[in-house]
Amino acid sequence: MGGVDVGGGGKGGRKSLDSEINMIPFIDLLMVTISFLLITAVWSHMARINADAQVPGPPREVEPDKVEPEKQLHVEMRSPDKFVLIWKQGGTVVSTVDVPRKDNLVVRGGAKSIKYPELAQKIEQEWKSVGGHRDASDKKFDQAVLHTDNETPYVYLIGVIDAIYAPHRAFSAGGKTEQVPAFNVTFAVN
């Protein structure tokens, strides 16, 4: 039953060597190995077939015109006596404004915070004159990039972010219009 006799005789006074190799586990092992190889071959072939991006819509014959980069407000707070507001479009500087830095300490309920009302007022004026996304149906927001050194305490960063969030605009979502901050804030990496 499912075995192989390797024979063996006893010549020369040796004991007869009669062993059987059980073939059923060996065949099972080969079947499992073959099935894994076939499945792996099919998976790797399927992965190669679907490697391209399939975007719905008609194919484009002509490349669209180059889109101009949007204006971004860069807020530099590296100097201890002033903020520098720089509007950039791509790598081009559109305008630069210096704002004096006055740290206003506010204490509420034992919690200390720093406020920059002059900076908030100037950012709002700049956004009203240069900002690009003011329409309530516009889903994009203007971008503000905060530049600072690595030693700036957290409380000062929060004060500047609050000043950047000062300008608000109408935003329609789900049939409801509400006032939201006009900027998304990101940090520059040194």
C-alpha positions in Angstrom: 0.0 0.0 0.0 1.7 3.3 -1.1 5.2 2.2 -0.3 8.4 1.2 -2.1 10.4 -1.8 -1.3 14.1 -1.0 -1.6 14.9 -4.6 -1.5 18.0 -5.8 0.1 19.2 -9.1 0.6 21.6 -10.6 2.9 24.7 -11.7 1.0 27.7 -12.6 3.0 26.0 -13.2 6.3 24.4 -9.8 6.7 21.0 -9.3 7.9 18.4 -8.7 5.3 17.7 -5.1 4.8 14.0 -4.6 4.0 12.8 -1.0 4.2 9.8 0.7 2.9 9.6 4.4 2.0 6.1 5.8 2.6 5.2 7.6 -0.7 1.9 9.2 0.4 3.4 12.0 2.5 6.0 12.6 -0.2 3.3 13.0 -2.9 1.3 15.3 -0.6 4.3 17.5 -0.1 4.9 17.7 -3.9 1.2 18.6 -4.5 1.3 21.4 -2.0 4.6 22.8 -3.3 3.3 22.8 -6.9 0.0 24.5 -5.9 2.0 27.3 -4.1 4.2 27.8 -7.1 1.2 28.0 -9.5 -0.7 30.5 -7.2 2.4 32.7 -6.8 3.0 32.7 -10.6 -0.7 33.8 -11.2 -0.5 36.5 -8.5 2.7 38.0 -9.9 1.3 37.9 -13.4 -1.9 39.7 -12.3 0.2 42.3 -10.5 2.1 43.0 -13.7 -1.0 43.4 -15.7 -2.7 46.0 -13.4 0.3 48.1 -12.7 -0.9 51.1 -14.8 -3.1 53.9 -13.4 -6.6 53.6 -14.9 -8.2 57.1 -14.7 -11.8 57.4 -15.8 -12.7 59.7 -18.7 -11.5 60.1 -22.3 -7.8 60.0 -23.0 -6.0 63.3 -23.3 -4.3 64.0 -26.6 -2.8 67.3 -25.6 -1.1 68.2 -22.3 -2.9 70.9 -20.4 -1.3 74.3 -20.2 1.1 74.8 -17.4 -0.8 75.9 -14.3 0.7 78.8 -12.5 1.6 78.1 -8.9 -0.6 79.7 -6.3 0.5 82.5 -4.0 1.6 81.5 -0.5 2.1 83.7 2.5 5.4 83.0 4.2 5.6 84.2 7.8 9.1 84.5 9.2 9.5 84.8 12.9 13.2 84.3 13.2 13.9 87.9 14.3 13.1 88.9 17.9 12.0 92.4 16.9 9.9 91.9 13.8 7.8 89.5 11.6 8.4 89.4 7.9 5.3 88.6 5.7 6.4 87.4 2.2 3.9 86.6 -0.5 5.6 84.1 -3.0 4.3 82.6 -6.2 6.4 79.6 -6.8 10.0 80.9 -6.4 9.1 84.5 -7.1 8.7 87.0 -4.3 5.5 89.0 -5.0 5.6 91.3 -2.0 7.3 91.7 1.4 6.0 93.5 4.5 7.7 93.9 7.9 5.5 93.9 11.1 6.9 95.0 14.4 6.9 92.1 17.0 5.3 92.9 20.3 4.7 89.9 22.6 1.4 90.5 24.4 1.1 88.2 27.4 -2.5 87.2 28.2 -3.4 85.4 31.4 -6.8 83.7 31.5 -7.7 81.3 34.4 -4.1 80.8 35.2 -3.1 79.9 31.7 -0.6 82.1 29.9 -0.7 82.7 26.2 1.0 85.1 23.8 -1.1 87.2 21.3 0.0 89.2 18.3 -2.9 91.6 17.4 -0.8 93.8 15.1 0.3 90.7 13.2 -3.3 89.4 13.0 -4.5 92.7 11.7 -1.7 93.0 9.1 -2.2 89.4 7.9 -6.0 90.1 7.4 -5.2 93.2 5.4 -2.7 91.3 3.2 -5.2 88.4 2.7 -7.9 90.9 1.6 -5.6 92.5 -1.0 -3.5 89.5 -2.2 -5.3 86.3 -1.1 -6.8 84.1 -3.8 -9.5 82.0 -2.3 -12.4 84.2 -1.1 -15.5 82.7 -2.7 -17.7 80.6 -0.4 -17.9 77.8 -3.1 -14.1 77.6 -3.4 -13.0 74.4 -1.7 -9.3 75.4 -1.6 -7.7 77.6 1.0 -4.8 80.0 0.9 -1.6 78.5 2.2 0.6 80.1 5.0 4.1 78.7 5.7 5.5 79.5 9.1 9.3 79.9 9.3 10.9 79.7 12.7 14.1 78.5 14.3 14.2 75.3 16.3 14.5 77.0 19.7 11.2 79.0 19.6 9.0 78.1 22.5 5.6 76.5 21.8 3.6 79.3 23.3 5.0 81.8 20.7 4.2 79.4 17.9 0.6 79.1 19.0 0.4 82.9 19.2 1.6 83.3 15.6 -0.7 80.5 14.3 -3.7 82.2 16.0 -2.7 85.5 14.2 -2.6 83.6 10.9 -6.0 82.1 11.6 -7.5 85.6 12.2 -8.8 86.3 8.7 -12.0 84.4 8.1 -14.0 83.7 5.0 -17.3 82.1 4.1 -17.2 78.4 3.2 -20.2 76.4 1.9 -20.3 72.7 2.6 -23.3 70.5 2.5 -25.7 73.4 1.8 -24.5 75.2 4.9 -22.3 78.3 4.9 -20.1 79.1 7.9 -17.1 81.3 8.6 -13.8 79.4 8.7 -10.1 80.5 8.8 -8.8 81.6 5.4 -5.4 79.9 5.7 -4.1 76.4 6.0 -0.8 76.6 8.1 2.2 74.5 7.5 5.7 74.7 8.9 9.0 75.2 6.9 11.6 72.5 7.6 15.1 73.7 8.3 
